[in-house]
Amino acid sequence: MRILLVLIPLSLMLLGAAIWAFFWAVRNDQFEDLDTPAWRILSEDPDE
Amino acid sequence: MTEGCFHCDQPLPAPPWPSVRWNGVDRPVCCPGCAAVATLIIGSGQGDYYRFRDSTAAKVDPTRLERLDDWEAFDRGWKPGTASNRLELTVGGMHCAACGWLIEKQLRALPGIGAVEVDVGGGEVTVELADRSALPSQVLKRLVRLGFSPHLRAGEDSRALQRRERSAALRRLAVAGLGMMQVMMYAVGTYFGEGSMTPALQRYLEIVSMLIATPILLYAGAPFFVGAFRALAARALTMEVPVALALALAWGASCRNLLWGSGPVYFDSISMFVFFLLAGRFIEMSLRHRAAGLAQSLAELLPETAMRLEAGVPVAVPRARLEPGDSVLVRRGETVPADGRITAGVAEVDESLLTGEPLPRRRVAGERVLAGSINHGGAVTVEVVAGDERTWLARLGTGLRPGGSRPRFARLADRIAGVVVLAVLLLAGAVYLAWSLAGSSDAFQYALAVLVVTCPCALSLATPVALSAATAALARRGILVSDGGALLALARIDRALFDKTGTLTLGAPRVAAVEPVANHPAPLGRAKLLAVAAALERFSAHPLAAAFASIEAPTAQQVTETEGQGVSGRVGDRGYRLGRPGFAGAAAGPPGEGSLVLADAGGVLGSIRLEDTPREDGRAAIAALARRGIEAEILSGDARAPVAGLAAALGIRRWRARQTPAAKRRRVRSLQRRGCRVLAIGDGVNDGPQLEAADVSMALAGGASLAQSRAQLVLTGERLMPLIETVDTARRTRRIITQNLVWAALYNLAAVPAAALGLIVPWVAVLGMSLSSLIVVLNSTRILGLIRDGRRSLRAFGRRPVLDASAARRAEESAA
């Protein structure tokens, strides 16, 4: 069970990274306007 | 089956039509405006727009295309290469993804443009001007030439505030959610390890849980503590008080048990509690934002540029830069950009945007004009008195926005919730005492469970959510609700009192009767009389002239118009005068509005009576009301004959004519005394007393008018059927709120005794409370789905509503 001594701090670091990533996404407006990117994929543009 | 315009799908006028070539075939368009836009789109290689789009564009107003150079006003004071090189616009007229695609492609093709972001659902376009060759006016002009209407987004408006609120809520949700999952993993470990886990390991897991749960509590849970303190400071009890108390007690007890090394810890319950409560609040906030979005459109009805007179020369400037004391020139057909006083010229202002009055008023030097009114008279110079946010129009707009102070109904709900909360707190205390006296060591745990498991959510959370959902669903239809309680009251009305002019009628004149006069040297027959009148009115910009627009007429010569009095000119070989009786040379003519007299050198030839056009679905709407148990009645200030005629046409049995505002109010009161619940429908300003007295007040506005804000509900558009939709929505909302209350009562009656008896562990209590509140909130959002609009209703959280005429028509057809 001593492996937990390593695993738990590791999971805490991952948690921190996940929260940081989420904060970054919010700051960069990733959660605004969830519809336009979905439509954009469907546009059949010859020059893209 | 008649074909419509290729661009805007409006009916085509008499041939020959202009046409554009698309996909190898000539397509008809209805007007030069649409032709110009379609040509631009197809010519730039984006003809695919017409293949992709799933709804039609609005008809293009050609005058906007004529004044393109005015947009260059925005280039002054623009310093390229500075930090503020983003052009943030609200763009009207985007109605589907294809529009967004079109705008993006067109703007990217302009020189010097960097990134272009288009948000169709929110109606926003953000353009980055990357280098010196890019000018704001180029972007604005291109958007106008494509048929859209751009407006500059004000610096710090409530959209930015909403965005900040949403971002903060998302961050808290993230911390709570991710942390919760982590803490629960450890908790599951301790549950399954019961017995086979060493105490050291157990403590280790508990310590880590505390390290995660504490930030969750302090950061993500902060709103609850802040809310609870604020409530207590105001001597009120809200739902946040027991929540904050439970969180604080649970955390404190858990930390103490951790230090002592024995006793249960509740970090997992705390984390779950915070997360689920935040989730419920996030849903409510999203809906609230959505409902508030439509009121923003008010400001977008004003023109973006104004002609300021600088040393006598008119110069185009952005409207927002007008200062009190500036002189602006308002030409014929233009909208007045700010509140002010006329200093020169005579105007005929159409104030229907503000007052609902369809007929224009004459204003001379020294008199006030309001922002948003349209000048149909000659060019006038106006000295600005109040601009931008201080205009009457803007102030009406803020009055219309919901979410300012909590409406009547919500305050009542808060008071009831307060009583419930007090009961819960006392009960929790009592449970603690009882179990302690009975010698149980779990007394604290049981009290905590009681505190947590009770859910006054049906009142504090689900009811606002239901009202927000209903308001948002109605806003998409162009129905504005400024008071949720009014919506609920609407569900119980049984009488509808209608005003006549502007409410049951459109405020659009049409020819009602043509009466030629016999004793004249060379009299004209009815048809000829009408034709001559139409010929003269072709040259008039007066609103009443619209009544003659569709009548075939020969060409008149030498036509001159005398402001507000009439027109004169020659048709064939005779000279005529048409207008007010005094102008045409007759004695005071027949009473009633809009009677025009035609005369020539030999005397009066006849009179033409104009009347207001009734709304086309009036009869169907009245019948639909009757089917729902609501009786309609007309109260009008007009004369007997027109009112009787309209009542007969619409199938309304009760009507009264020649009513003063005071008389209308008395009628409302007498009905109420008899136990009726009264809905008063008018144009918003002239019926002040009547609307105020009624149980629910509603205003109908023609076109895009939003300013009739004395009323609690405002219907936009030309049809009466939205009234039926509103009543149906109100009844559905009331039903759903009742369902929520019933569920909440049953749940609490079952759960609270169970918790008090010690049958429920805290984390089970959290789960139960969260599930219960989630059920109630999700039930409320059903209202969004019940208004079938062909879109993904739940996915529409957070989107700004867009007035969608085609969907509205579809919904009306299925609702009747």
Boltz contact constraints between the chains, C-beta under 6 A:
constraints:
  - contact:
      token1: [A, 8]
      token2: [B, 208]
      max_distance: 6.0
  - contact:
      token1: [A, 15]
      token2: [B, 182]
      max_distance: 6.0
  - contact:
      token1: [A, 18]
      token2: [B, 178]
      max_distance: 6.0
  - contact:
      token1: [A, 19]
      token2: [B, 175]
      max_distance: 6.0
  - contact:
      token1: [A, 19]
      token2: [B, 178]
      max_distance: 6.0
  - contact:
      token1: [A, 22]
      token2: [B, 174]
      max_distance: 6.0
  - contact:
      token1: [A, 26]
      token2: [B, 167]
      max_distance: 6.0
  - contact:
      token1: [A, 26]
      token2: [B, 170]
      max_distance: 6.0
  - contact:
      token1: [A, 26]
      token2: [B, 171]
      max_distance: 6.0
  - contact:
      token1: [A, 31]
      token2: [B, 170]
      max_distance: 6.0
  - contact:
      token1: [A, 33]
      token2: [B, 119]
      max_distance: 6.0
  - contact:
      token1: [A, 35]
      token2: [B, 121]
      max_distance: 6.0
  - contact:
      token1: [A, 36]
      token2: [B, 119]
      max_distance: 6.0
  - contact:
      token1: [A, 39]
      token2: [B, 97]
      max_distance: 6.0
  - contact:
      token1: [A, 43]
      token2: [B, 101]
      max_distance: 6.0
